[in-house]
Each structure stands twice: as structure tokens, then as C-alpha cells.
Amino acid sequence: MSRQWSGKHQRVIQGIHLTSLLWSDGDKQIPWDYQLYEQALDGATKNDHFPTMLASAKARGFQPKCVAFDS
């Protein structure tokens, strides 16, 4: 856990660094993958984890029409 900006609370809070990969058809959202990250331990940011999660999802048959990423 560490201090990070929360868009929900519009302030800095104590939180868990979690990156998630969701599938959506516009109405439904289905979690496809997630990773906890701690940049101080492994040096990787959520931007570094995203391509890894996408490659893993592709290996499991995930074939989206498009991919959007919010950092």
C-alpha cells in the first residue's frame, strides 16, 4: 500500500496499486486479468504491466476489436 491519487475521492489516499484488464460490450464488464504492482520492489509501473497482461490475455484467446488504456 502507498499514497496515490484517487479519481473517485479527488484526493490522495492510502491504496493498493492494482491494474485490471476488463472486457466490455458497452453494457457488461467482465474482469479478464489483474496485477498488483509495487514499483519500489520491481521497478515496473502499471504502464509496464499492461502489455504483459494484454499478451497473456491474447494467449488465452482474448481477441478484442479495440483496446483502450487509461494511465
C-alpha positions as CSV (number, residue, x, y, z in Angstrom):
1,M,0.0,0.0,0.0
2,S,1.1,3.5,-0.6
3,R,-0.3,7.0,-1.1
4,Q,-1.8,7.6,-4.5
5,W,-4.3,9.9,-6.3
6,S,-7.9,8.7,-6.3
7,G,-10.2,9.8,-9.1
8,K,-13.1,8.6,-7.0
9,H,-12.2,10.7,-3.9
10,Q,-10.5,13.5,-5.8
11,R,-7.6,13.5,-3.4
12,V,-4.6,11.4,-2.3
13,I,-5.5,8.3,-0.3
14,Q,-3.7,5.2,1.0
15,G,-4.4,2.5,-1.5
16,I,-3.4,-0.7,-3.3
17,H,-1.7,-0.5,-6.7
18,L,-4.0,-2.6,-8.9
19,T,-4.1,-2.7,-12.7
20,S,-7.0,-4.5,-14.2
21,L,-7.9,-5.7,-17.7
22,L,-11.7,-5.6,-18.4
23,W,-13.8,-6.7,-21.4
24,S,-16.9,-4.7,-22.1
25,D,-19.6,-4.8,-24.8
26,G,-20.8,-1.4,-23.6
27,D,-23.3,-2.8,-21.1
28,K,-21.4,-5.6,-19.3
29,Q,-17.9,-5.5,-17.9
30,I,-16.0,-8.7,-17.3
31,P,-12.6,-8.8,-15.5
32,W,-10.1,-10.6,-17.7
33,D,-6.9,-10.1,-15.7
34,Y,-5.4,-8.1,-12.9
35,Q,-1.9,-7.4,-11.4
36,L,-0.8,-5.8,-8.2
37,Y,2.3,-3.7,-8.7
38,E,4.9,-2.2,-6.4
39,Q,7.3,0.0,-8.4
40,A,9.7,0.3,-5.5
41,L,10.1,-3.5,-5.4
42,D,10.2,-4.5,-9.1
43,G,10.8,-1.1,-10.9
44,A,7.7,-1.7,-13.1
45,T,4.9,0.8,-13.5
46,K,1.3,0.0,-14.4
47,N,2.3,1.1,-18.0
48,D,4.9,-1.7,-17.9
49,H,2.4,-4.3,-16.7
50,F,-0.3,-3.5,-19.3
51,P,1.5,-5.1,-22.3
52,T,2.2,-8.2,-20.2
53,M,-1.4,-8.6,-19.3
54,L,-2.5,-8.0,-22.8
55,A,-0.1,-10.6,-24.2
56,S,-1.3,-13.1,-21.5
57,A,-4.9,-12.4,-22.4
58,K,-4.1,-12.9,-26.1
59,A,-2.5,-16.3,-25.3
60,R,-5.8,-17.3,-23.6
61,G,-7.8,-16.4,-26.7
62,F,-8.8,-12.8,-25.9
63,Q,-9.4,-11.1,-29.3
64,P,-10.9,-7.6,-28.8
65,K,-12.0,-5.3,-31.6
66,C,-10.1,-2.5,-30.0
67,V,-8.1,-1.8,-26.8
68,A,-8.3,1.4,-24.7
69,F,-5.8,2.1,-21.9
70,D,-6.1,4.8,-19.2
71,S,-2.9,5.5,-17.3
